[in-house]
Amino acid sequence: MKFKTLSVTDSEHLMSHSNPLILDCRDLNAYKAGHLPNALHVHDGLKMSLIKRGDKQRSLLIYCYHGHASEHLAEFFTDFGFTEVYSLAGGYARWQAEQPILQSPQ
């Protein structure tokens, strides 16, 4: 496996300390209903554009519903030479479940 899976906490850290390209590979209706900040909806045109002209050194954070499809897409991008690719463990469902924990006062 050439990509890494990240927890919600580690994904938050990546997002706040780096400038990852965040890719949502759920269906368009799910994306429109809610997504991670600055996430782009993945479609074939975007995938091809990233492969042809994307910065292969830039971090990619990919997520889906529960963390399975994003692993396949993460592997796809590593196969095309992207060097820092992450899949969100548990996907958007885990992100939503942990948000109140992450946002609560310490």
C-alpha positions in Angstrom: 0.0 0.0 0.0 1.6 3.3 -1.1 -1.0 5.6 0.5 -1.7 6.1 4.2 -4.9 6.1 6.1 -5.5 8.9 8.5 -7.8 9.3 11.5 -10.1 12.2 11.7 -7.7 13.9 14.2 -4.7 13.3 11.9 -6.7 14.6 9.0 -7.6 17.8 10.9 -3.9 18.2 11.6 -3.0 17.7 7.9 -5.6 20.3 6.9 -4.5 22.9 9.4 -0.7 22.5 8.9 -0.6 21.8 5.2 -2.6 22.7 2.1 -3.9 19.3 0.9 -6.2 18.9 -2.0 -9.3 17.4 -0.5 -11.2 15.0 -2.7 -14.7 13.7 -2.0 -15.5 10.6 -4.0 -19.1 10.1 -2.8 -22.0 10.7 -5.2 -22.8 14.3 -6.1 -26.0 14.5 -4.0 -24.1 13.4 -0.9 -21.4 16.0 -1.7 -24.0 18.7 -2.1 -25.6 17.7 1.2 -22.4 18.3 3.1 -18.6 17.8 2.7 -15.3 18.6 4.3 -14.1 22.2 4.1 -12.6 23.1 0.6 -13.3 19.5 -0.7 -13.8 19.0 -4.4 -16.2 16.5 -5.8 -14.3 13.8 -7.7 -15.5 13.1 -11.2 -13.7 11.6 -14.2 -12.7 15.0 -15.7 -11.1 16.1 -12.4 -9.2 12.8 -12.1 -7.8 13.1 -15.6 -6.9 16.8 -15.1 -5.1 16.0 -11.9 -3.2 13.1 -13.6 -2.2 15.3 -16.5 -1.5 18.7 -14.8 -1.8 18.1 -11.1 1.1 18.8 -8.6 2.1 15.3 -7.8 4.0 16.5 -4.7 0.9 18.1 -3.1 -0.8 16.2 -0.4 -4.1 14.5 -1.4 -6.7 13.7 1.3 -9.4 11.5 -0.1 -12.6 10.4 1.5 -15.9 8.5 0.7 -18.8 7.3 2.8 -17.0 4.8 5.1 -13.4 4.7 4.0 -13.4 1.9 1.5 -13.8 3.5 -1.9 -11.4 6.3 -1.0 -8.7 3.6 -0.5 -9.1 2.5 -4.1 -9.0 6.1 -5.4 -5.9 6.8 -3.2 -4.2 3.8 -4.7 -5.2 5.0 -8.2 -3.4 8.3 -7.6 -0.3 6.7 -6.2 -0.1 4.5 -9.3 0.0 7.8 -11.3 2.9 9.1 -9.3 1.3 11.2 -6.5 3.7 10.9 -3.6 1.6 12.0 -0.5 -1.8 10.4 -0.7 -4.1 9.8 2.3 -7.5 8.1 2.8 -9.7 9.2 5.7 -10.3 6.2 7.9 -14.0 5.7 8.4 -14.8 8.3 5.7 -17.3 11.1 6.0 -19.4 9.1 8.4 -16.6 9.0 10.9 -15.8 12.7 10.3 -19.3 13.7 11.1 -19.4 11.4 14.2 -16.2 12.9 15.6 -16.8 16.6 14.8 -18.6 17.4 18.1 -15.7 15.8 19.9 -13.1 17.8 18.0 -15.1 21.1 18.4 -15.9 20.7 22.1 -14.0 22.9 24.7 -11.0 21.2 26.3 
